[in-house]
Amino acid sequence: MSVLVVGISHKSAPVELLERLALDGDGTTKLIADVMGGEHVTEATAIVTCNRLEVYAEVDRFHGSVEALSGLLVERAGQPTEALLPHLYVHYDEGAVSHLFQVAAGLDSMVVGEGQILGQTRDALRVGQEHGTVGPALNTLFQQALRVGKRAHAETDIDRAAPSLVSAALERSAVAVAGARVVVIGAGAMASLAVAHLARGGAGTITVLNRTSANADRLADEYGATSLPLSALGAQLAEADLVVSCTGAPEPLVRLSDVVTARGSSDRPLTVIDLALPHDVDPSLGELPGVELINLAGLADELRGLEATAGVDDVRTIVGQEIAAFLAVRRQASVTPTVVALRSMATTVVDAEMERLAARLPGIDDATRAEVLQTVRRVADKLLHEPTVRVKELADAEPAVSYTAALAELFRLDPQAVDRMTRAEGKP
């Protein structure tokens, strides 16, 4: 069994295509369920963000699984297969481990080093656990990835070097945050991050609008802001200097006609930041005089190829160390079931020979029988000691599949016995 990743992100596709694959909570759950319906899949979950959709699956066959997972993404995108496939990427086995660790550490983010991806990775693990689609293999992998991400932020300066998408957008805005009248649409994780940045930046007033008033109230109370129902958007647009929208609603919430009506003849500068996927704001809004529109497509173009320097090399070093350590432990674990099966076979042989001895020499006393049993066991242990030690040493140096297969073949181990030992150990 091996881990397979099939995904699409800001690095492989334009925002317009990512938008077609945007999923809410129910959509994510449905996608994971469909993945689990695959013939070769035993575990699955997905990392879903505004600029990334990655399916992680524990599979017993590579080619059939790649085709099935890619087909599911093509189906959701509603695009011809040939239009989407060039933008998908695939990582398998050790490559999948390396990719997830880099993602969790923020090295693969649109803004290198941003910390929000760590929470999104945690969400992927939680969703899989809650729905019973994450088992021993993915649980171990994701737990270790979270550890890598935490270590990257705790032991390096990456937090100071890399802003979030929110702060990157605010830095680009022509409207200064200090003293500004700000409207935040949404009350989720991205909206919370936005309100926190705006509060620290000294915004004059912050008003949170959301469909669910309880969520808006909770976020507003935390930062001393005001909460209003989403129906108040028109009136708020008339007064706002800065609007940040991050709901991911199926249809745009900030429409061109609404802004035109709200602004009237005013030429007062207005910046609208759209951090949602699908977009919350009509893209034509940026054509209005005095209105600046900042969205994910523009941010992606601006940030692509740029990296924060402080801490990034240190994070890469940590990730490299953690990948090597994880793979070494996994290779050791892959040897264990075969070694246990080999020793179990030896025990069976010893027991059978002792029964044969008892049948041929029924008058043997208990003391002699015990001494013979210990002698035979010592012989078996000594014969098995060198090959079992050596195969573990080889597992540390290079992939152990060929060595475990050779060991199983040489001793004619029952494949079902090895499989039973694998499941008993809880190993992938």
ABEGO torsion letter per residue (X at the ends): XBBBBBBBBAAABBAAAAAAABBBAAAAAAAAAAAAABAABABBBBBBBAABBBBBBBBABAAAAAAAAAAAAAAAAGBBAAAAAAABBBBBEAAAAAAAAAAAAGAABABBGBAAAAAAAAAAAAAAAAAGABBAAAAAAAAAAAAAAAAAAAABAAAAABBBAAAAAAAABABBABGBBBBBBEABAAAAAAAAAAAAAGBABBBBBBABAAAAAAAAAAAGBBBBBAAAAAAAAAABABBBBBAGBABBABBAAAAAAAAEABABBBBBBBABOBBABBAAAAABBGBBBBBAAAAAAAABGBBBABGAAAAAAAAAAAAAAAAAAAAAAAAAAAAAAAAAAAAAAAAAAAAAAAAABAABBAAAAAAAAAAAAAAAAAAAAAAAAAAAAAAAABBAAAAAAAAAAAAGBBAAAAAAAAAAAGBX
